[in-house]
Amino acid sequence: MPWSQVLAVGVDLIDEQHKKLFEMADQLFEAGRNRKAGEYIAKMFEFLEDYTKKHFRDEEEYMLSIRYPEYSVQKKMHDDFVRQLGVLRKKYDESGSNIAVIMEANQMVLNWLTNHIAKQDKKIGEYVKLKK
């Protein structure tokens, strides 16, 4: 699941951070194909918990700096993702390397990366272009 230029927002900081998220997701999917997802998912949770908080903070600060009108919508989506990730992490901690949790993590990351970036984050770049 490689990052592609189609998903570019047009804001270097955001695009670079999105690329990193795609790299991590790709490693998770590759681990699943090699039947090593159970070993990898704990590492993925740690990365996502840290990196998404940093990314969301950076993205939200950027949106505020440009007076992005849909900031509150994005903020809510970010908060929901962090909450869902926490729920999933709890399931993982309670069940261990349960295949259902691993599949749910894969699906959550895939949905977020493809839907949120393509539908929501790209609007940030469009707004920036309109302001110029």
CNS distance restraints for C-alpha pairs under 8 A (distance, minus, plus):
assign (resid   1 and name CA) (resid  22 and name CA) 7.11 0.50 0.50
assign (resid   1 and name CA) (resid  25 and name CA) 7.55 0.50 0.50
assign (resid   1 and name CA) (resid  26 and name CA) 5.62 0.50 0.50
assign (resid   2 and name CA) (resid  22 and name CA) 6.33 0.50 0.50
assign (resid   2 and name CA) (resid  23 and name CA) 7.19 0.50 0.50
assign (resid   2 and name CA) (resid  26 and name CA) 6.91 0.50 0.50
assign (resid   3 and name CA) (resid   7 and name CA) 7.02 0.50 0.50
assign (resid   3 and name CA) (resid  18 and name CA) 7.92 0.50 0.50
assign (resid   3 and name CA) (resid  19 and name CA) 5.90 0.50 0.50
assign (resid   3 and name CA) (resid  22 and name CA) 5.85 0.50 0.50
assign (resid   3 and name CA) (resid  23 and name CA) 7.82 0.50 0.50
assign (resid   4 and name CA) (resid   8 and name CA) 7.24 0.50 0.50
assign (resid   7 and name CA) (resid 117 and name CA) 6.61 0.50 0.50
assign (resid   7 and name CA) (resid 118 and name CA) 5.76 0.50 0.50
assign (resid   7 and name CA) (resid 122 and name CA) 7.28 0.50 0.50
assign (resid   8 and name CA) (resid  15 and name CA) 5.86 0.50 0.50
assign (resid   8 and name CA) (resid 122 and name CA) 7.08 0.50 0.50
assign (resid   9 and name CA) (resid  14 and name CA) 7.13 0.50 0.50
assign (resid   9 and name CA) (resid  15 and name CA) 6.12 0.50 0.50
assign (resid   9 and name CA) (resid 117 and name CA) 7.89 0.50 0.50
assign (resid   9 and name CA) (resid 121 and name CA) 6.35 0.50 0.50
assign (resid   9 and name CA) (resid 122 and name CA) 4.64 0.50 0.50
assign (resid   9 and name CA) (resid 123 and name CA) 7.61 0.50 0.50
assign (resid   9 and name CA) (resid 124 and name CA) 6.85 0.50 0.50
assign (resid   9 and name CA) (resid 125 and name CA) 4.88 0.50 0.50
assign (resid   9 and name CA) (resid 126 and name CA) 7.79 0.50 0.50
assign (resid  10 and name CA) (resid  15 and name CA) 6.93 0.50 0.50
assign (resid  10 and name CA) (resid 122 and name CA) 7.84 0.50 0.50
assign (resid  10 and name CA) (resid 125 and name CA) 5.20 0.50 0.50
assign (resid  11 and name CA) (resid  15 and name CA) 6.03 0.50 0.50
assign (resid  11 and name CA) (resid 125 and name CA) 6.41 0.50 0.50
assign (resid  12 and name CA) (resid  16 and name CA) 6.00 0.50 0.50
assign (resid  13 and name CA) (resid  17 and name CA) 6.29 0.50 0.50
assign (resid  14 and name CA) (resid  18 and name CA) 6.11 0.50 0.50
assign (resid  14 and name CA) (resid  55 and name CA) 7.67 0.50 0.50
assign (resid  14 and name CA) (resid  58 and name CA) 7.99 0.50 0.50
assign (resid  14 and name CA) (resid  59 and name CA) 6.56 0.50 0.50
assign (resid  15 and name CA) (resid  19 and name CA) 6.19 0.50 0.50
assign (resid  16 and name CA) (resid  20 and name CA) 6.47 0.50 0.50
assign (resid  17 and name CA) (resid  21 and name CA) 6.42 0.50 0.50
assign (resid  17 and name CA) (resid  55 and name CA) 6.61 0.50 0.50
assign (resid  18 and name CA) (resid  22 and name CA) 6.27 0.50 0.50
assign (resid  19 and name CA) (resid  23 and name CA) 6.24 0.50 0.50
assign (resid  20 and name CA) (resid  24 and name CA) 6.35 0.50 0.50
assign (resid  21 and name CA) (resid  25 and name CA) 6.19 0.50 0.50
assign (resid  21 and name CA) (resid 113 and name CA) 7.89 0.50 0.50
assign (resid  22 and name CA) (resid  26 and name CA) 5.98 0.50 0.50
assign (resid  22 and name CA) (resid 113 and name CA) 7.33 0.50 0.50
assign (resid  23 and name CA) (resid  27 and name CA) 6.30 0.50 0.50
assign (resid  24 and name CA) (resid  28 and name CA) 6.37 0.50 0.50
assign (resid  24 and name CA) (resid  44 and name CA) 7.24 0.50 0.50
assign (resid  25 and name CA) (resid  29 and name CA) 6.28 0.50 0.50
assign (resid  25 and name CA) (resid 106 and name CA) 7.76 0.50 0.50
assign (resid  25 and name CA) (resid 109 and name CA) 6.83 0.50 0.50
assign (resid  25 and name CA) (resid 110 and name CA) 7.50 0.50 0.50
assign (resid  26 and name CA) (resid  30 and name CA) 6.03 0.50 0.50
assign (resid  27 and name CA) (resid  31 and name CA) 6.04 0.50 0.50
assign (resid  28 and name CA) (resid  32 and name CA) 6.27 0.50 0.50
assign (resid  28 and name CA) (resid  37 and name CA) 6.42 0.50 0.50
assign (resid  28 and name CA) (resid  40 and name CA) 6.65 0.50 0.50
assign (resid  28 and name CA) (resid  41 and name CA) 7.00 0.50 0.50
assign (resid  28 and name CA) (resid  44 and name CA) 7.10 0.50 0.50
assign (resid  28 and name CA) (resid 106 and name CA) 7.40 0.50 0.50
assign (resid  29 and name CA) (resid  33 and name CA) 6.31 0.50 0.50
assign (resid  29 and name CA) (resid  37 and name CA) 7.64 0.50 0.50
assign (resid  29 and name CA) (resid 106 and name CA) 7.04 0.50 0.50
assign (resid  30 and name CA) (resid  34 and name CA) 6.28 0.50 0.50
assign (resid  31 and name CA) (resid  35 and name CA) 6.01 0.50 0.50
assign (resid  31 and name CA) (resid  36 and name CA) 4.72 0.50 0.50
assign (resid  31 and name CA) (resid  37 and name CA) 4.71 0.50 0.50
assign (resid  31 and name CA) (resid  40 and name CA) 6.66 0.50 0.50
assign (resid  32 and name CA) (resid  36 and name CA) 5.65 0.50 0.50
assign (resid  32 and name CA) (resid  37 and name CA) 4.48 0.50 0.50
assign (resid  32 and name CA) (resid  38 and name CA) 7.97 0.50 0.50
assign (resid  33 and name CA) (resid  37 and name CA) 7.92 0.50 0.50
assign (resid  36 and name CA) (resid  40 and name CA) 6.35 0.50 0.50
assign (resid  37 and name CA) (resid  41 and name CA) 5.67 0.50 0.50
assign (resid  37 and name CA) (resid 102 and name CA) 6.97 0.50 0.50
assign (resid  38 and name CA) (resid  42 and name CA) 7.62 0.50 0.50
assign (resid  38 and name CA) (resid  97 and name CA) 4.82 0.50 0.50
assign (resid  38 and name CA) (resid  98 and name CA) 7.62 0.50 0.50
assign (resid  38 and name CA) (resid  99 and name CA) 7.72 0.50 0.50
assign (resid  38 and name CA) (resid 102 and name CA) 7.18 0.50 0.50
assign (resid  39 and name CA) (resid  43 and name CA) 7.79 0.50 0.50
assign (resid  39 and name CA) (resid  97 and name CA) 7.70 0.50 0.50
assign (resid  40 and name CA) (resid  44 and name CA) 6.24 0.50 0.50
assign (resid  41 and name CA) (resid  45 and name CA) 6.10 0.50 0.50
assign (resid  41 and name CA) (resid  97 and name CA) 7.95 0.50 0.50
assign (resid  41 and name CA) (resid 102 and name CA) 6.98 0.50 0.50
assign (resid  42 and name CA) (resid  46 and name CA) 6.37 0.50 0.50
assign (resid  43 and name CA) (resid  47 and name CA) 6.21 0.50 0.50
assign (resid  44 and name CA) (resid  48 and name CA) 5.98 0.50 0.50
assign (resid  45 and name CA) (resid  49 and name CA) 5.93 0.50 0.50
assign (resid  45 and name CA) (resid  85 and name CA) 7.97 0.50 0.50
assign (resid  45 and name CA) (resid  89 and name CA) 6.79 0.50 0.50
assign (resid  46 and name CA) (resid  50 and name CA) 6.28 0.50 0.50
assign (resid  47 and name CA) (resid  51 and name CA) 5.66 0.50 0.50
assign (resid  47 and name CA) (resid  52 and name CA) 7.97 0.50 0.50
assign (resid  48 and name CA) (resid  52 and name CA) 5.38 0.50 0.50
assign (resid  48 and name CA) (resid  53 and name CA) 7.92 0.50 0.50
assign (resid  49 and name CA) (resid  53 and name CA) 6.38 0.50 0.50
assign (resid  49 and name CA) (resid  82 and name CA) 7.43 0.50 0.50
assign (resid  49 and name CA) (resid  85 and name CA) 7.52 0.50 0.50
assign (resid  50 and name CA) (resid  54 and name CA) 6.45 0.50 0.50
assign (resid  51 and name CA) (resid  55 and name CA) 5.92 0.50 0.50
assign (resid  52 and name CA) (resid  56 and name CA) 5.72 0.50 0.50
assign (resid  52 and name CA) (resid  82 and name CA) 7.74 0.50 0.50
assign (resid  53 and name CA) (resid  57 and name CA) 6.00 0.50 0.50
assign (resid  53 and name CA) (resid  82 and name CA) 7.70 0.50 0.50
assign (resid  54 and name CA) (resid  58 and name CA) 6.13 0.50 0.50
assign (resid  55 and name CA) (resid  59 and name CA) 5.97 0.50 0.50
assign (resid  56 and name CA) (resid  60 and name CA) 5.85 0.50 0.50
assign (resid  56 and name CA) (resid  78 and name CA) 6.51 0.50 0.50
assign (resid  57 and name CA) (resid  61 and name CA) 6.07 0.50 0.50
assign (resid  58 and name CA) (resid  62 and name CA) 6.18 0.50 0.50
assign (resid  59 and name CA) (resid  63 and name CA) 6.19 0.50 0.50
assign (resid  60 and name CA) (resid  64 and name CA) 6.18 0.50 0.50
assign (resid  60 and name CA) (resid  71 and name CA) 7.12 0.50 0.50
assign (resid  60 and name CA) (resid  74 and name CA) 7.91 0.50 0.50
assign (resid  60 and name CA) (resid  75 and name CA) 6.96 0.50 0.50
assign (resid  61 and name CA) (resid  65 and name CA) 6.14 0.50 0.50
assign (resid  62 and name CA) (resid  66 and name CA) 6.43 0.50 0.50
assign (resid  63 and name CA) (resid  67 and name CA) 5.98 0.50 0.50
assign (resid  63 and name CA) (resid  68 and name CA) 4.97 0.50 0.50
assign (resid  63 and name CA) (resid  71 and name CA) 6.19 0.50 0.50
assign (resid  63 and name CA) (resid 124 and name CA) 7.50 0.50 0.50
assign (resid  64 and name CA) (resid  68 and name CA) 6.09 0.50 0.50
assign (resid  64 and name CA) (resid  71 and name CA) 7.03 0.50 0.50
assign (resid  66 and name CA) (resid 128 and name CA) 7.75 0.50 0.50
assign (resid  67 and name CA) (resid  71 and name CA) 7.90 0.50 0.50
assign (resid  68 and name CA) (resid 124 and name CA) 7.21 0.50 0.50
assign (resid  68 and name CA) (resid 127 and name CA) 7.37 0.50 0.50
assign (resid  70 and name CA) (resid  74 and name CA) 6.38 0.50 0.50
assign (resid  71 and name CA) (resid  75 and name CA) 6.01 0.50 0.50
assign (resid  72 and name CA) (resid  76 and name CA) 6.15 0.50 0.50
assign (resid  73 and name CA) (resid  77 and name CA) 6.36 0.50 0.50
assign (resid  74 and name CA) (resid  78 and name CA) 6.14 0.50 0.50
assign (resid  74 and name CA) (resid 120 and name CA) 7.48 0.50 0.50
assign (resid  75 and name CA) (resid  79 and name CA) 6.12 0.50 0.50
assign (resid  76 and name CA) (resid  80 and name CA) 6.06 0.50 0.50
assign (resid  77 and name CA) (resid  81 and name CA) 6.17 0.50 0.50
assign (resid  78 and name CA) (resid  82 and name CA) 6.31 0.50 0.50
assign (resid  79 and name CA) (resid  83 and name CA) 6.16 0.50 0.50
assign (resid  80 and name CA) (resid  84 and name CA) 6.06 0.50 0.50
assign (resid  81 and name CA) (resid  85 and name CA) 5.99 0.50 0.50
assign (resid  82 and name CA) (resid  86 and name CA) 6.21 0.50 0.50
assign (resid  83 and name CA) (resid  87 and name CA) 6.37 0.50 0.50
assign (resid  84 and name CA) (resid  88 and name CA) 6.15 0.50 0.50
assign (resid  85 and name CA) (resid  89 and name CA) 6.00 0.50 0.50
assign (resid  86 and name CA) (resid  90 and name CA) 6.16 0.50 0.50
assign (resid  87 and name CA) (resid  91 and name CA) 6.33 0.50 0.50
assign (resid  88 and name CA) (resid  92 and name CA) 6.18 0.50 0.50
assign (resid  88 and name CA) (resid 101 and name CA) 7.16 0.50 0.50
assign (resid  88 and name CA) (resid 104 and name CA) 7.91 0.50 0.50
assign (resid  88 and name CA) (resid 105 and name CA) 7.11 0.50 0.50
assign (resid  89 and name CA) (resid  93 and name CA) 6.10 0.50 0.50
assign (resid  90 and name CA) (resid  94 and name CA) 6.13 0.50 0.50
assign (resid  91 and name CA) (resid  95 and name CA) 6.00 0.50 0.50
assign (resid  91 and name CA) (resid 101 and name CA) 6.93 0.50 0.50
assign (resid  92 and name CA) (resid  96 and name CA) 5.25 0.50 0.50
assign (resid  92 and name CA) (resid  97 and name CA) 6.67 0.50 0.50
assign (resid  92 and name CA) (resid  98 and name CA) 7.09 0.50 0.50
assign (resid  92 and name CA) (resid 101 and name CA) 6.11 0.50 0.50
assign (resid  97 and name CA) (resid 101 and name CA) 7.34 0.50 0.50
assign (resid  97 and name CA) (resid 102 and name CA) 7.08 0.50 0.50
assign (resid  98 and name CA) (resid 102 and name CA) 6.48 0.50 0.50
assign (resid  99 and name CA) (resid 103 and name CA) 6.10 0.50 0.50
assign (resid 100 and name CA) (resid 104 and name CA) 6.07 0.50 0.50
assign (resid 101 and name CA) (resid 105 and name CA) 6.08 0.50 0.50
assign (resid 102 and name CA) (resid 106 and name CA) 6.21 0.50 0.50
assign (resid 103 and name CA) (resid 107 and name CA) 6.15 0.50 0.50
assign (resid 104 and name CA) (resid 108 and name CA) 6.02 0.50 0.50
assign (resid 105 and name CA) (resid 109 and name CA) 6.14 0.50 0.50
assign (resid 106 and name CA) (resid 110 and name CA) 6.08 0.50 0.50
assign (resid 107 and name CA) (resid 111 and name CA) 5.95 0.50 0.50
assign (resid 108 and name CA) (resid 112 and name CA) 6.07 0.50 0.50
assign (resid 109 and name CA) (resid 113 and name CA) 6.05 0.50 0.50
assign (resid 110 and name CA) (resid 114 and name CA) 6.07 0.50 0.50
assign (resid 111 and name CA) (resid 115 and name CA) 5.54 0.50 0.50
assign (resid 111 and name CA) (resid 116 and name CA) 7.44 0.50 0.50
assign (resid 112 and name CA) (resid 116 and name CA) 5.14 0.50 0.50
assign (resid 112 and name CA) (resid 117 and name CA) 7.25 0.50 0.50
assign (resid 113 and name CA) (resid 117 and name CA) 5.69 0.50 0.50
assign (resid 113 and name CA) (resid 118 and name CA) 7.81 0.50 0.50
assign (resid 114 and name CA) (resid 118 and name CA) 5.81 0.50 0.50
assign (resid 115 and name CA) (resid 119 and name CA) 5.67 0.50 0.50
assign (resid 115 and name CA) (resid 120 and name CA) 7.62 0.50 0.50
assign (resid 116 and name CA) (resid 120 and name CA) 5.15 0.50 0.50
assign (resid 116 and name CA) (resid 121 and name CA) 6.42 0.50 0.50
assign (resid 117 and name CA) (resid 121 and name CA) 4.65 0.50 0.50
assign (resid 117 and name CA) (resid 122 and name CA) 6.16 0.50 0.50
assign (resid 118 and name CA) (resid 122 and name CA) 5.76 0.50 0.50
assign (resid 119 and name CA) (resid 123 and name CA) 7.10 0.50 0.50
assign (resid 120 and name CA) (resid 124 and name CA) 7.42 0.50 0.50
assign (resid 121 and name CA) (resid 125 and name CA) 7.25 0.50 0.50
assign (resid 122 and name CA) (resid 126 and name CA) 6.39 0.50 0.50
assign (resid 123 and name CA) (resid 127 and name CA) 6.04 0.50 0.50
assign (resid 124 and name CA) (resid 128 and name CA) 6.29 0.50 0.50
assign (resid 125 and name CA) (resid 129 and name CA) 6.27 0.50 0.50
assign (resid 126 and name CA) (resid 130 and name CA) 6.29 0.50 0.50
assign (resid 127 and name CA) (resid 131 and name CA) 6.30 0.50 0.50
assign (resid 128 and name CA) (resid 132 and name CA) 6.58 0.50 0.50
